[in-house]
Amino acid sequence: MELKRVVVTGLGALTPIGNSTPEFWQNLLNGVSGAGPLTRFDTSKFKTQFACEVKGFNAADYGIDRKEARKMDLYTQYAIAAAKQAVEDSKLDIEAVNRNRVGVVYGVGIGGIHTFEEEVTNYALNGEKMGPKFNPFFIPKMIADIASGQISIMYGFHGPNYTTTSACASSSNAIADAFNLIRLGKADIILAGGAEAALYPAGVGGFNAMHALSTRNDEPEKASRPFSASRDGFVMGEGAGCLVLEELEHAIKRGAHIYAEVAGAGMSADAHHLTASHPEGLGAKLVMTNALEDAGMTPEDIDYINVHGTSTPVGDISECKAIKDVFGEHAYKLNISSTKSMTGHLLGAAGAVEAIASTLAVENDIIPPTINHEEGDEDPEIDYKMNFTFSTAQKRTVRAALSNTFGFGGHNACIILKKYVSSK
């Protein structure tokens, strides 16, 4: 069976540094940090008092009226916003397309944590007096799969529809699944992405309890500092990203703009620890190798890696080691950058948003920077002979980009995007 080619024909981004794809991309190139004091709740007793919040979001701007918004957790509203942007960007004619052949695969790491927190807190405070009076939309708002369901209902898409959950690798797994479904002929178009909105007491407090977050409360805009010696944990973010993946001939027939081609995808497991990456980067090494093999590419074919790069002491080291093991001498010819230095860590939405950044790097031949680097790490695995694209965006030809995402539980996913070249 000959596998079909899959291309990217639409992009939608809702992020801490921009509520549209153009704004997000421009702020990435300008090295803008999305971090600031948390505004959603009183953080005075929390170790971490800042995050990368989405600013100025209004559900009504995306066709979600007040009544419907009350039935949705914020993460679902974010998911819909990114999907609407992507569909509009793709210029997809909803009435003309065969909606039985259009699907939605979305990733989320946590889901409706705010809804869960509110309902359980209300029961704990009032349950003895009032009994178990839960909101009838409690379960539909909270469950992780509901965003993809809402998107399919909104558009009437009857194709494959489900959610991937693999912590911070969730939306990269969604993209990988969508890619495979299309190239196997199971769908013509799939909206692939992810969303997360966990900036609430349970989310921040939970990650604080694990000592996973930066506590640089005095200068939050500088807290996400991948590959710097003084990094002290990741910065939580929120938002959503969506890519319209489409079978090549279908895209050509309708005259769609093609941003890039999805070349391959890889998956692996660390099988090591609940939260820590393998110290030798074994899972990271395997997932990049698997992606290259899936794409039929060699390490020398890659020009840019959008690294997982969360700004954690151990994670940054193991990823650097894996890159050197996979790419050898070519590691020194790559551009490497962590866009999490600007967006923070979007958890289940990270893979989709970073795949968008990688797609635009391929299309525009420019690498977004890694910001906030101030001092080198003494660990030799963080080899500063590699080009981490510190501080300033760099122009170069980007034939292909590799996007890494690694999640708690040892889940690893890698997507490769390349310049589209017609076979005719």
C-alpha positions, 0 to 999 in steps of 0.5 A: 500500500502506497502511503499518502502524503500529508501537508499542513494547510491551516494554523491556529494559535492562542498563546501567552504571547499572542492570540493569533498565529501572526501575533504569536509568530512575530512575538516569538521572533522578537523574543517576547516573554509571556510570563507575568504575575498570576491574575486568576487567583490569590497566589500570596501563599504559593511558592510560585506566583507567576505564569504565562497566561493567555491575555485578553481572551474573549470567548464571544470573539470565537462565536461562543455565546455566554450561555454556551461558554457556561457549559465549557471549561476554559480549556475547551474554549481555548481549543475551539478558538484555535480550531476556528482560527485554523479552519479560517486560515485553511479557507476550508469550505465546510459546506463543500467538503465531505464531512464524513472524511474530516476528523478532529484529534486533540491532545490534552494533558489535564483537561477541565481541572478548574471545573473539577476544582470548583465542583469538588470545593463546592461539595466539600463546603456545602455538601452536608447542608445541601447534599450532592448538588453538582452542576449538570454540566460538571462531567461534560465540562471536565472530561478530557475528550470533550474539546474534540467532541465540541469541535466536531459538533460545531462543524459537523465533522463525522470523521475520526474524533478522539483525544490523546493524553500523554502529559506534555506529549499529548498534542504531538501524539495527536498530530502523529495520529492524525498524520497516520490516519490521513496517510493510511487513507482513513480521512482527508482532513484532520484538525490536530492540536491541543489545549490546556488551561490549568493555571488554577490553585490545584494546578499550580499547587500540585506542580509546586508540591513536586518542586517542578516550577520555577520560583523566580517571583521577582523577575518572572519574565526571566524565569524560563531560561533553558540551558542556563546554569541558574534554571530552577524549573519550568514556567506554567503556561496555557493556551491552544494550537491547531494544525489543519492536516490534509491529504496532499492531492485533496489540498492541491485540488481545492487550491489550498496554501501549503505551509509544509509537509509532515514528513514523519513522526516518532514515539517512545517511552523512557520506562524510567521514572514517573516525572524525570527524564532518563538521565542518558536521554535514552527515550529522547534518543529513540523517539528522534531516531524513530521519527527520522526512520519514519520520514526516510530521512538522515540526521543531516536532513534536519536544520532545526530542532524545536527542543522540549527545553523546559528549563529544568535542571535534569531535562535540559541536560538529557535532551542535549545528550540525546541530540548529540548521540543522534546527530553526531557532528551534524549537531553542531550544524543545527539550530536549536531553540526552546520556544518555551523560554517565551511561551512557558510550558503549555503542558498538553498544548505544547506540542501543537504550539511548537509544531506551529512554530516549527512549521513557520520556521520551515516556511519562512527560513528563520529560527525563533530564539531561546531567550533568557540565557545568562550563564553557561552550565558546567555540565559538559552535556550542555555543549555550547558549541551547539547553536542554541539560537540564544537571544536573537532569531537567526535566518537560515534555510530550513529544509526540515524541522524536528519538534520534540515533546516529552511528558511525565510518565516517560512519554516521548513524541517527535514530529518532523516537518519539511518544505513541501516539494511537488512530486510532479 
